[in-house]
Amino acid sequence: MVRIAKKSDPQRIEDLKKKIRDSRYVDEAIQKIAQRLSSELIQTTQPRH
């Protein structure tokens, strides 16, 4: 199967570049990912009744 790339949006790319340079944004994003992973791990390790 051949995948065709979507056209890039220069404004969105610029916005993402700004966000990735912002340490607060990156810290919050990492925190959200960690919380979600922890929540999913807890759900999968709890015995089901």
C-alpha distances in whole Angstrom, upper triangle without the diagonal:
4,6,10,13,16,19,21,25,27,30,28,27,31,32,29,31,34,34,32,36,38,39,40,36,35,37,37,33,34,36,34,31,34,36,33,32,35,35,32,34,37,36,34,37,40,41,40,43
4,7,10,13,16,18,22,24,27,25,24,28,29,27,29,32,32,30,34,36,37,38,35,33,36,36,32,33,36,34,31,34,36,33,32,36,36,33,35,38,37,36,39,41,43,42,45
4,6,9,13,15,18,21,23,21,21,24,25,23,25,28,28,27,30,32,34,35,31,30,33,32,29,30,33,31,28,31,33,30,30,33,34,31,33,36,35,34,37,39,41,40,44
4,7,9,12,15,18,21,19,19,22,24,22,24,27,27,26,29,31,33,34,31,30,33,32,29,30,33,31,29,32,34,31,31,35,35,33,35,38,37,36,39,42,43,43,46
4,6,8,12,15,17,16,15,19,20,18,20,23,23,23,26,28,30,31,27,26,30,29,26,27,30,28,26,30,32,29,29,33,33,31,33,37,36,35,38,41,43,42,45
4,6,9,12,15,13,13,17,18,17,19,22,22,22,25,26,29,30,26,25,29,28,25,27,30,27,26,30,31,29,29,33,33,31,34,37,36,35,39,41,43,42,45
4,7,9,12,11,11,15,16,16,17,20,21,21,24,26,28,29,26,26,29,29,26,28,31,29,28,31,33,30,31,35,35,34,36,39,38,38,41,43,46,45,48
4,6,9,8,8,11,13,12,14,16,17,18,20,22,25,26,22,22,26,26,23,25,28,26,25,29,30,29,30,33,34,32,35,38,37,37,40,42,45,45,48
4,6,5,6,9,10,11,12,15,16,17,19,20,23,24,21,21,25,24,22,25,27,26,25,29,30,28,30,33,33,33,35,38,37,38,41,43,46,45,48
4,6,5,6,9,10,11,12,14,15,17,19,22,23,20,21,25,24,22,25,28,26,26,30,31,30,31,34,35,34,37,39,39,40,43,45,48,47,51
4,5,5,6,9,10,11,12,14,16,17,21,21,18,19,23,22,21,24,26,25,25,28,30,29,30,33,34,34,36,38,38,39,42,44,47,47,50
4,5,5,6,9,10,11,12,14,16,19,19,16,17,20,20,17,20,23,21,21,25,26,25,27,30,30,30,32,35,35,35,38,40,43,43,46
4,5,5,6,9,10,11,13,15,18,19,16,16,20,20,17,20,23,22,21,25,26,25,27,30,30,30,32,35,35,36,38,40,43,44,47
4,5,5,6,9,10,11,13,16,17,15,16,19,19,18,20,23,22,23,26,27,27,28,31,32,32,34,37,37,38,40,42,46,46,49
4,5,5,6,9,10,11,14,15,12,13,17,16,15,18,20,20,20,23,25,24,26,29,29,30,32,34,34,36,38,40,43,43,46
4,5,5,6,9,10,13,14,10,11,15,15,13,15,18,17,17,20,22,22,23,26,27,27,29,31,32,33,35,37,40,41,44
4,5,5,6,9,12,14,11,11,15,16,14,16,19,19,19,22,24,24,25,28,29,29,31,33,34,35,37,39,43,43,46
4,6,5,7,10,12,10,11,14,15,14,16,19,19,20,22,24,24,26,28,29,30,32,34,35,36,38,40,43,44,47
4,5,5,8,9,6,7,11,11,10,13,15,15,16,19,20,21,22,24,25,26,28,30,31,32,34,36,40,40,43
4,5,7,9,7,6,10,11,10,12,14,15,15,17,20,20,21,23,25,26,27,29,31,31,33,35,39,40,43
4,6,9,8,8,11,13,12,14,16,18,18,20,22,23,24,26,28,29,30,32,33,34,36,38,42,43,46
4,5,5,6,9,10,11,13,14,16,17,19,20,22,23,24,26,27,29,31,32,33,35,37,40,41,44
4,5,5,6,9,10,10,12,14,15,16,18,20,21,22,24,26,27,28,30,32,33,35,38,40,43
4,5,5,6,9,10,10,12,14,15,16,18,20,21,22,24,26,27,29,30,32,33,37,38,41
4,5,5,6,9,10,11,12,14,15,17,18,20,21,23,24,26,27,29,30,32,36,36,39
4,5,5,6,9,10,11,12,14,15,16,18,20,21,22,24,26,27,29,30,34,35,38
4,5,5,6,9,10,11,12,14,15,16,18,20,21,22,24,26,27,29,32,34,37
4,5,5,6,9,10,10,12,14,15,16,18,20,21,23,24,26,27,31,32,35
4,5,5,6,9,10,11,12,14,15,17,18,20,21,23,24,26,30,31,34
4,5,5,6,9,10,11,12,14,15,16,18,20,21,22,24,28,29,33
4,5,5,6,9,10,10,12,14,15,16,18,20,21,23,26,28,31
4,5,5,6,9,10,11,12,14,15,17,18,20,21,25,26,29
4,5,5,6,9,10,11,12,14,15,17,18,20,24,25,28
4,5,5,6,9,10,10,12,14,15,16,18,22,24,27
4,6,5,6,9,10,11,12,14,15,17,20,22,25
4,5,5,6,9,10,11,12,14,16,19,20,23
4,5,5,6,9,10,11,12,14,18,19,23
4,5,5,6,9,10,11,12,16,18,21
4,5,5,6,9,10,11,14,16,19
4,5,5,6,9,10,13,14,18
4,5,5,6,9,12,14,17
4,6,5,6,10,12,15
4,6,6,9,9,13
4,6,8,9,13
4,6,9,13
4,6,9
4,7
4
